[in-house]
Each structure stands twice: as structure tokens, then as C-alpha cells.
Amino acid sequence: MTLSYFKRFRMEIDLAVQELPPLQCPEGYQLWPWQERLLESHARAKYQSFCDEMDAHLFPCFGSLAGCQRLMRDITQRAGFLPAATWLAVYCGANGQQFEECGTIQGMIDTQGFGSIQNLGVTPLHRRRGLGTVLLAHALWGFRQSGIQRVQLEVTAGNLAAIRLYRRIGFRTLRTIYKAVQIHPV
């Protein structure tokens, strides 16, 4: 067993001064607000978004659907869970009758009263279409409407696309964190 360190950034946005992006979804997509009945859909979107990414090494729950289901239940049962900042992106299909989960974001309020983005993810087949921006914008509007002015998140330093998105929206890096992870030899 080997110990490896992954570099992560803690980032923050000040909603009191930051203009937020528009909320319009790309054509063929919809965003659904949090409802308890969508928990399994959020878990599937989370699993498909993260299972083959580096974050699955940092957070083993991302490596299985059951792990993502447990994580979603844990997030939604915490005292700080914020439904107004929790959204599911779905692809509606050509006929508008078929729905495929393709993105998820969850919002929390931490013990200091700051907003916290949890696990913004878009499935590989639906990336680079603006869904991450729309999910993040809806979550940030939810925080703002709930009276939260500062929102934080953590992102793995190697996730350059996510870092570009967060900076473009107005997040700034507060500090660098190193997360220790035990790697098992194959």
C-alpha cells in the first residue's frame, strides 16, 4: 500500500458582488429542482459523472452506484442540505418523452453559514454543452435566494475544465489543500 497526495483547491465566490450567468439550458435539456423522488436519478448522474475520473480515487464512493446512492442519502439528510441549490440535469430526447440523467449538483450550508457546492458533475456524453455552467448558475441563484452571500467548493487541481468553469463564473482560489489517499497495488 502506497500513500499518495492529491492537490485540491478551495475556491470561493462572493454572491453579493458577483454577477451570475444566465439560467437558460441548452436545447434538448431541462433542469429539475430537488425532490426526494429524484434521489436515485441524482445518484446515477453522480456515478456516471465521476466513476472513471480521478476523483473516484480520492473519494471511493464515486466508484460505485451504491456508493453514490449512500452519498446522496447522506447529503440530503444533513441539517445543512439546501434543496434550492440542488438540481438535476436531464436530456429530454428527440421526442421529449425519454429522459436521461446527465448532470447533478447539490448545495449545503456549512456551520459557519457559508454555502458549499457538493459534487457538480456532468456525464461524459453531455460535457462541453454548457450544462456545468447552467447547473452551477442555478445552484448559486438558490444560495442567493436563501440569503447566502459566500459559496465555497473544492476541486482537484488536475480537473482543469472544472477550474476554468469556476474561474469564469467568478470563483477565486482561497488555498491549496493536499488530500492523502492510500493506493493499493494491483
N, C-alpha and C positions, 0 to 999 in steps of 0.2 A: 504494500500500500504506500502511495506517494502523496505528499501534501503539495497542492498547487494553489497559487493565489490568482484570483481574477480581479482585475481592476474595474471599478464601477464609479460612476459619477452620481453625486447627489445634486439634483437641479431644482430650481425654484422659479416660480413666476409670481409677480405681484399683480393681481387682478384689478386692483384699484387704479392702476395707471396703464395697463396693457390693453390695447385694442384686440379684440378676439376675431378670428376668421369667421367667414360666413358658415351657416349651418346646412347648406344645400348638399344633398347626397348626389353622387354620380348617377347617371341614368341606369335604371335597372336595379338599383339598390334602395333599401329602406333602413332606417334606424328605429329600433323598438325600445321604448323605455323599460326600465326594470319592472318585472313582475315575477313573483315566486315561481310560476309555472314555466318560466324560461330558464331556470337554473341549469337543467341538463343541456340546453342549447348553448348557454354560455360556456359550460364545461367542454363541450365538443369543439367549439370555436377556439377556446384556450388551448386545448390539447393539439389540435391541428396547426395552430399558430406557432407553438413552442417545441413540439416533440423532437424535431430534427435540428433545433437551434442550440447554440452554445449555452443558453440559459437553462436548458434541461440538465446540463452537468452541474450547474450551480444550485438548481432547485429541482431535486429528483421528482417531485410531484408532477412536473410538466412532462415527464417521460411516459406517463400512462393516463388513459382516460379516467380510471378510478382515482388516481392522484389529483387530477383536475376537478373531479366531482367533489372530493373531500375539501380541496382548497376553496372552491366556490361556496360550499356549505359553511366553511369556517369564516370566510369573508362576510357573507350575508348574515351571519349570526352574531357578529361582533357589535358591541354597543355603538361604535362609530360609523357603521355602514351607512352610506348616503345614497339612497335609491335615485335621487335626482341627478347624480353624477355617474350612473351605471347604465350602459347602453349595449345593445346587441345589433350588429350589422348583419343584414341578410341580403342575399341575392335573390331576386324575385323570379328569375327565369324569363324566357321569351314570352310565355303566355300569362305571366303574372300569377300563376297558380302554384308553382313549385317554389319552395323556399329552402335556401341552403345557408346555414350559419357560416359567416365568413369573417367576423370580427367581434371583439369584445373589449370592454373597458369597465373597470369598477372604481368607485370613489369611496374614500373613507375620510373621517375627521379624526385626527390624532388627539392625544390627551392634552396637547398644547393649543388646540383649536385651529391647527393648520389643516388644509386639505391634503390628501395623499392619493395620488394616482396608483392604482394597482393593476398591473398586468395588461397594458394596452397591447393587443395582438391582432394581426390580420393574417388570415390563412395564405399560404404561398401563391395559390392560383389567383388571388384577388388583390395582391400587392401592386403598388405603383399606379393606383387608380384614384388616390385621394381619400380612401376610406380611413386611414390613420388620422389624417387631418380632421375629417368630419367627426370621428369618434371623440378625439381629443377636444375639439371645439364644443361639442355637446356636453361633455363632462365638465369642462371649465365654466360653461354657462350655468350648469347645475350647481357648481360650487358658488358661483357669484350670486345666484338667486337665493342661495341658502345663507348668505351673509359672510361667506368665507372669502378673505382677500388674498391669502397666500396659499399656494399649492405647491407641493414638492413631489418628487419622484426619484427613483434610482434607475439607472440604465447601465448596462455592461459597456465598457469602453470600446469594445470591438463591434458593437452594433451601430455602425456609422450612419445607416439610414435613419434609425430612430433618433440619434443625436442631432442630425441635420433637421429633422422634423421639429424636435423640441426647441432648438435654437431659432428656427424660422418663426415659430409661434411666439417666442419671447422668453423662453426659459433661459436661465443663466446657471452656470456651474457654481455651486457653493463650495464643494470639497470633493476630494478623491478618497475612495474607500477601497480597501483590499479585502476580498472575501476569501477565506481559506476553505478549500474543498479537498476531501480525500478522494484520490483517484485510485481505482482498483486495477491492477494489471490484468491484461487479457490472456 
